[in-house]
Amino acid sequence: ARWVDYSGTVDDRTEGLTIFLPPDQAKSKWLTREYGCFGPRRPDAFSGTRFTLRKGEVLKGHVGILVHKGDVRGGKVLARYREWGGKGTGT
């Protein structure tokens, strides 16, 4: 997926948090947990394996974060993703 959203309602107020992958970055698998942790996983070459970065080696990555009122529809998440430069539906 190109983005993942978590929205919820507390005291009759719905808000959410969306994480967008940059449009020029490859799609990613996502780590999600029922207690609220979510985000893009490491590249496949490093996923599920033990590894050591040698001196000078780095893992790079960045994301866009959108905090919004309402759920994914009310927060206009897809429209905001497209404004950010994303194409398609985000899936």
Secondary structure, 3 states (H helix, E strand, C coil): CCEEEEEEEECCEEEEEEEECCCCCCCCCEEECCCCCEEECCCHHHCCCCCCCCCCCCCCCCCEEEEEECCCCCCCHHHHHHHCCCCCCCC
